[in-house]
């Protein structure tokens, strides 16, 4: 699955760690957890950010799988909501 940030950056979910950070949802590359982070979306309240964070995880869990249970049919996108 791909995550499209509010400013249009495209991140492969399988290569980033998504983090809830107050009123923001951010991500860090798996290959460099101590380095740079990217803001996926910012929200007016922490509850809204938490809701979006949970939606990303829920959508990823519900991706269709092929018969072997490991490969995905496609790579859908989660587009970060504006508000």
URVEN-V44391 format. One record per residue. RES is the residue in one small letter. PSI is psi as a letter, one per 30 degrees, with the letter a starting at -180 (none if undefined). BURIAL is I if it has 16 or more other C-alpha atoms within 10 Angstrom, else O. D_LAST is the distance of its C-alpha to the last C-alpha in Angstrom with 1 decimal. Layout:
RES_PSI_BURIAL_D_LAST, RES_PSI_BURIAL_D_LAST
//
This chain:
x_k_I_21.5, x_k_I_19.6, x_k_I_16.1, x_j_I_14.5, x_l_I_12.5, x_f_I_9.9, x_g_O_13.1, x_g_O_15.1, x_k_O_17.2, x_k_O_18.7, x_k_I_19.7, x_j_O_22.2, x_e_I_21.1, x_f_O_24.8, x_g_O_25.3, x_l_I_22.6, x_k_O_21.9, x_k_I_18.2, x_k_I_17.8, x_k_I_15.5, x_i_O_16.0, x_c_I_14.8, x_g_I_11.1, x_l_I_11.3, x_k_I_12.3, x_l_I_15.4, x_l_I_18.4, x_k_I_22.1, x_k_I_24.7, x_e_O_27.0, x_f_O_29.9, x_i_O_29.1, x_f_O_27.4, x_f_O_28.7, x_b_O_27.5, x_k_O_24.5, x_l_I_21.0, x_k_I_18.0, x_k_I_14.4, x_e_I_12.4, x_k_I_8.9, x_k_I_8.1, x_l_I_6.0, x_f_O_7.5, x_l_O_9.6, x_e_I_11.7, x_e_O_11.5, x_e_I_7.9, x_e_I_9.2, x_e_I_12.3, x_e_O_11.0, x_e_I_9.7, x_e_I_13.0, x_e_O_15.0, x_e_O_13.7, x_e_I_14.9, x_e_O_18.2, x_e_O_18.6, x_e_O_18.2, x_e_I_20.7, x_e_O_23.1, x_g_O_23.2, x_k_O_24.2, x_k_O_27.5, x_l_O_30.5, x_l_O_33.9, x_f_O_37.1, x_f_O_37.7, x_g_O_34.5, x_e_O_33.5, x_k_O_32.5, x_k_O_29.4, x_e_O_29.9, x_a_O_27.2, x_i_O_24.3, x_l_O_21.2, x_k_I_17.8, x_j_I_14.6, x_k_I_11.9, x_k_I_8.9, x_l_O_5.7, x_e_O_3.8, x_none_O_0.0
//
